[in-house]
Every structure is written in structure tokens, then in C-alpha cells.
Amino acid sequence: MTMCGTENPTSNNKTSCVSPANGNGMTLPSFPSDHVLNLEQGDPTVFESYWRKMGDKCTMVISGSELMSYISDFTSVCWFLEPALEAAVRRFHRTVGNAVVDGDRHIVVGTGSTQLYQAALYALTSPGRSEPVSVVSAAPYYSSYPDETDYLCSALYKWTGDAYAFNKTRHGPYIEVVNTPNNPDGTLREAVVKNRSDQGKLIHDLAYYWPQYTPITRPADHDIMYFTFSKSTGHAGSRIGWAIVKDREVARKMSKFVELSSLGVSKDSQQRAAKIMGVICDGYENCKSTDNSELFFDHCHQIMGNRWERLRKVVEQSEVFSLPNYPKKYCIFFGDSVEPYPAFAWMEAEEDVDTEKVLRGQIKVQGRTGRRFGVDQRYVRISMLSREDVFNHFLERLSTITSVTNGH
């Protein structure tokens, strides 16, 4: 738990919900009216401003003779995992309190969480079965699960769809992916398929279980849980993800998958990730002498809270769309009851329309349709992680919609 949490992250720096100005009142560069604002993907550029403010604190120099070998530690289950990154990951989670890393827990590094998802499916299945193992997740599920699961046309596993509709008696062995907080709707999730037996296994996707998005209610402690550098700190370009795995043999098989698909993970990226995690942890360990605005999770929680407050004002005024309501929960990191601020806005039209097409046609905003997430087309996912100028123009355009049935 940190003693440096922001008690009320949205009490200051409020801006008009429809103004194309940033929090300092400065006029933002305008976009042409026909320019499409791409808010379909979760590219975390919102955090760029924080890291720019940090200057050279995360700068590191790698000489031409360093990090040349494939091998990091051949005695480790994950032999290409840099010891510095393993130590940083364990420290990072201890600082935040969002996952159990002590005891017999194995760390597996991957090229982002996408590779770790594939590695987990590989590790939990065995060749020689007459039918592939079913993979399910509760709708609305992450839109990439179906494509990622079936991309290799594996004989080991196949995408079966909504976990709510899965019948283990009829369909047999299965793997359920529990995404919490859930992408796209931000809700906290638990397994849906009940009465699990040896036929059922779980993978926990915890990409967004970080204090800027959701209250940290307890340290997660599951058999397989993976996280990603892109959503924890915003460094999507480094392509680093890591899994915390209880079973040594499962961790070994996951490492084998990464070895066979990419012969390890960039050491340069691992060292950079370790450095940045260390800077964040140092800030909280020295927080008595640090301005809260320099603490990463406090700063980013305030940004996300401010964005959600402004978006809700626009949506309430339009009466065309609705947003989920998230109850406050006690956060062990901030030491207070806080409201979730998900990375995506899960918008629903009040009328039966294709909301993605409405936004694209009326205000040139690209979201991702609910159909991709296994639900109705009235829903659309909008990224809350864009740069500030893009987000402000999105609010300005959204405020002009008075009806979803008027011409596109």
C-alpha cells in the first residue's frame, strides 16, 4: 500500500466537457472536419506526457558489446528472462499489491501479452486428443481472443465463444479466459463456467489490473495470470509481457512456446522495462520527499478520472448514449475507496442502431463495434487512452450528436 495516494483525483484541473482546450486552457491544434479520430485501438499514448515530464530518469545506455547472447540464465525455467526484469517484476507487484509473486511463483516473459496468451493455451493442452479443447470467455469478451485462438488452426484448441453459453457436459474439456478488469466494459470478472473439474482450466488476463484503471481490492493469486508493459506503464512499443505461473511444468511449456516462436524476448526491451519499473517503485518508496504529481499511478489515476468525468457530462447531456456505472471499492494501493476509470468507454446507443457506423458517419470517430466482442451492435468500444488533443476533439464532436437516426 502506498501512503502517497491522491485522495480525490478529480477535484482539480477540471475542464469544460466540450471545450477543445487542454487542462491549461491552451487552444489545441484543430483537426479537419473530415479527419477520422481513430479511437478503436487501445494505444496508450495518454501516458506520454508523464514520461516526457520525467526527462532522463529512465534513460539507459546499452553499448554495442552488451546483451549479445540469446541466453540469460540456463538454470531458470524461462532461460531467456533477464534476472533484472524478474527482480523488477516482483518488486513492481509488491509495490502495487495487485498480484502474489512470492513463494513458488515462476515468471515467464513474452513479446507482449498476446504471445503469452498463445503460450498458455499451448501449455494447457496436449497432442493426441480426438477434438481440440474448447476456449471460452464471457461476453462481452476481448475482441482479439477469437482471432488469436484460431490463427494457427491448431489441433490442440479452438475458439468456442461465450462462456455463458458453454455446456461442459456436451462440449467436454475447456479453457476459460477470465479478463479482469474486462476489456471492453471495465467490469471485474470471475470464472463463469461452474463446477469445474479436471476438464476445466483457467487463464487470467490481468492487463488492466493497475491502480490508474481500477481499485486494487486484493493481490491476485491464480494459477496462470499475465500482465503487459503496454497497459501498466504505457510502453506498448517495447512489446513486453510477463506471466506469473504457479505450476513449474506449465511455466516450462509456456517458455518452450516462446522459445519455438521467437527464440526468446528482446533483452534490450527487458532491460528498459526493468529500468522503468524501478523508477516507478523508487518514487513510491521515496514518496515522502516526492510531489504526488511525480508518482506514476497517482498522476495517471488523476488523468483517467478527469477524462471519465468529462465524458460522462457529454453523454448525460446528449441523452443519446449511456455508459456503465462503476461502484466505488476500497483500493489497498491508494488506501481509500475509489471509482474505476477503465481504459475503454463501453457506450450503448439508446436506439437499435449500429453505433460504430453512427459515430463514423456522423462525427468521423472510429470505435470498435460490439459485434466484435460477442454482443449487440448497439455497443461500441471507445479508447480512453489517446493523446489529450484527440480526446478533447472526440468530446467536442460527440457533444454535437443529438440523434442516432438523423442522416449519416
N, C-alpha and C positions, 0 to 999 in steps of 0.2 A: 504493500500500500504506500502511496506517496502522500506526503504531508503538504505538497505544494499544489494541490488541485485547485482549479478555478471554481468557486462556489456557485456563481451564476454566470455561465459562459455567454449568455446572450443579453446581458444587461447593458452593455456598452456597444458603441460603434454600430448602432442601428442605422440603416439607410432606408430610403423610400423603396417600397416594394416594386415600383415600376420605373424607377429612375435609371437612366443609362449612365450613372456616375458611380465611381467606386466608393469605398468606405471613407476616403479622404475628401470627397466632394469634387474630385477632379473629373473632368469630362473624358469619357473613354473614346477611343477610336471607333468610328461608326463602320458598320458593315453595309454593303449594298443591299437593297431590299430583296434582291433575288439570290443572295448568298445563303446557302443552306447551312444552318448550325448543326453540326454533327454531334448529337448527344446520345448516340446509340451505344458507343463503346465506353468502357469504364477506365479510360486512360487517366491516371491520377495526376494530371498537371496542376491541380489545385494546390499541391504542396510545394511547387517550385519556388514560390515567393518566400517560404520559410527557409528553404535551403540556400537560397540566394543571400538571405539575411545572415546566415551562418558563416558566410565568407569562406575562408580557407580551413575551417575547423575539421572538415572531412577530407581535405586534400591529402593524397598519398602519392609517393613516387615509387615506381617499380622499374628497376634497372633491367637492362637487356639480358643479364645473366640469371635473373631470378625467375622462379616459378616455371621452369622449363620442363620438368618431368611430369609424366602422367600421374605418378604415384604421390600420394600424400602420406599414407600410413597403411602399409600392407597388413599390419596386425589388426586393423579395425574392420568391423563388418562392412562399413562403407569406406573402402580404401582410398577413394578419391576425395573424401571430405577433409578439408583443411582443418587442422586442430584449432586454429584461431577462430574459424567460423563456428565450430562446435561449441567452443567455450563461450563465444558471443551469443549464440542462440540460447544456451542455457541461462546465461546472465540476463538476457533480454526478457525471457519469460518469467524469471524470478522477479525482475523489476516490476513488470506489469501485473503479474499474478494471474495470467489467463490460461496457463497450462502447467501440468505437473511434468517436470523434467528431471527430477532427482530419482535416485534408486535405479532400478534396472530398466532404463529407457534408452532406446537406440535412436540416434539421429541419422536420417538419410537425406542427402542433399540432391536436388534435381534442378533441371533447367525450367524454373517456374513450377507452379503447382500443376500445370497441365501434364507435364511429364510424370509427376508423382502420382497423379490420378491413374494414368495408364499403368504405372509400375505397381500400384496397389491392386488393380484388377488382375494383373499377371500373377502377383504373389498369392492371391487368394483362390486361384483356380489351378486345376491340374489337367494335363492332357489325358486323353483316353476315354473321356465321357461320350456317351451317345448323343447328348444335346449340350449346347453351350449353357452356362449358368446365366440366369436372368439378372439384369442390373436394373434397379428401380430407384426412383426418388420421388418424394411427394410433390405434386403440382401445387402452385407454380414452381417448377424446378429450373435450375440453371440451364439456360438455353443451349450451352455447348455440350452438356452431358450426352445427348443422343449422338451427335456427330463424333465426339471424341471416343465414345464407346464402340461405335461401329466402323470407325475409319479404317481399321486394319482388317476388317472382315474376319475377325478371329474365330476360331473354332472353340475357344475357351469360354467366351462370354458374349452376350448380346444385350442390346438395349431393349427393355420390355415396357418402359413407360412409367405411368403414375403409380406410386407405391400404394395409394389409397385403393386402387383397382386390382392390386395384385393378390392372387389367391395361391398361397404356398402349397396347399394340398394339391391343386390342379397343376401348378406350374413347376413345382419342385424346388431345387436349390436356388438361392438368390443372394445377391449382394445389394444392400440398401445404402445409398449415399445420403447422409444427413448433412445438409448445408445450413449452418447456423452461425451468425445471423444469415437468413436466407437471401440469396440473390435470385429473384428480383425484389421481393416485398419487404425485406428487412426484419422478418419475424424470427423469434428464437424457436428452434426446432428440436424435436426429439424423434426417435425412430417411430415409424408409422405401422409397419408390419408387426403384428403382435405375436406373442407366444413363439418366439424364436427358438429354434433347436439347432442341432449341428448343421442343418441345411442352410441356415441364415447367418450372414456375416455383415458387419457394418464398416463403412468408411466415413469418417467425419471430416468434412471440408470446412475449415475454420478461417478462411481467408479474411473475413471481416470481423473476427472476434478481437477487436482492438478498441481502446477507450475512446477514440475520436468518433466511432460509429455506434457503439452500444455500451451499456453498463456491463462491467466485468463482474458477474454475480458470483463466480466461483472459478477455481482453476479447473479447466477441462482435463479429464482423465479417461481417455478412451483407448481402445486397442490400436487403432490407426487414426491419427489426426494430422492434417497437413496445413501449412501456412505458406504465405507468399510475401516476398520482399516488396512486391509492387504495391500491395494494399496496406501493408503495415507502415511503410515509410514513404511510399510514393515512387520508389526507384524501379519502375517497370522495365526499363531498358537494360538493367543488369541481369535479368532473367534468372533469378534465384528463388527457389522454394525449398522448404525443408519439411520432412515428416518426422513425427515423434511416434515411435513404434515400440510396443511392449514385447512382442514375441521376436526373439533373435532370428529365427528361421524366416519369418515374414520379412524382417528388415534385410536379411541376406538376399532373399529373392527380389525384393524391390531394388536393391543395389545392383543386382545382376541385370535387371531390365535396363537400368540407366547405363550400365557398362556396355551392354549389347547395342543400345540405340544411339549412344553418343560418346562412348568411351570416357565417361566421367563428365564433370562440370567445370567450366572455366575457373581456374584458380584466381585469375585477376578479379573476376566478379565476386568470388568468395571473399577475397581479402578486402575488397571495397565494402561489401556488406558487413563484414566484421567490424571495420572501422566506423561505419555509420551507426551501427547498433551500439557500439561502445560510446560514441559521442552522446547519444540519447541517454544511455544509462548513467554516464558521468554527470549529465545535467541534473538528473533526479537525485543522485547521491550527494551532489553539492548544492541542492536547491535552496539552502538557507542563504547562500550568497548569490543566488541567481534570480533575475527577474523572471516572473512566471511566463512572460511573453516569449522567453527564450527556451521554454520547456516544450518539447515537440508535441506531446499528446495534449497538453493544456491549450497550446496555440491552435492546433488543428481541430480540437473539440469546439473551440470558440468559432472558428470559421464555419464548420459544419452547422453549428447551432444557428448562426446568423443566416446562413443560406436557407435552412429549413423554415425559419421564422418568416422570411421574406416570401418564400414560395407559398406558404400556407395563406398569407394575406392575399396574394394574387388569385389563388384558387378559390378562396372563400368569396371574393368579390365577383368572380366570373359566374359562379353557380353553374358552370358547365361540366366541371370535372370534380372528382373527390380524391382524397388521399387517405391512406390508413392512419389511424390514431395509435400511438405507441405509449403504453403506460410507463410512468417512471419506475425505475428499480434502483435498489441500493447498489452502488458501484464500489467494490472493495479497493479499486485503484484511486478514485477521487475521494473516497470516504464520505460520500453523500448520495442522496437519491437524485438520479439524473435521467433525462429523457434520451431515448435513442435518436441518433441522427444518421440514418442509413446512407450508404454510398449511392443509392438509386432511389428515385421517386417512382412509386408504383401508382400511376394515375389511371383512373377509371372514368370513362365518359358516362354521363347521366342518361344518355340515349344509346340505342343499339346501333352503333356505327363502328367502322374500322378506325380506331383512334390514331393509329400510326399514319394512315392516309390523310386524316383530317389535319394533323399537325404539319405534315409535309406539304399538303396542298394549300392550307390557309396561311401559315406563318413561316414556312420554309424551315421547320425544325425536324430533324431526323431522330426518331426514337426507335425502339425495338418492340414489335407487336407482341401481344400476349400469346398469340398462337405459337410463337417460338418457345414459350415456357409451358406449353401444355394446357392453356386456358383460353378464355374468350378473347376475341379481337377488340372488345371494348377496353381492354387494358393495354397500356403501353409503358415501357420502362424508359426512364429518362435519367441520364447520368448527372449526378450532383458533383462530379469531380473535375469539371472543366476549369480552364483559366477564368479569372474573375470577369474579364471583358465579355467572354462568351456567355457566362452565366447571367450577367446583367442584361444582355441583349435578349436572351431567352425569356427572362421575366417580362421585359418590355413588350415583346411580341405576344407572349401568352396572354397578357392583360388586354389585348385587342380582340380576343375571341369572345364573342357574345352568344354564339350558337354553333353547334356542330353540324347543323343541317343546311346552313347557308352555302352558297357556291364555293367551290374549292379553287 
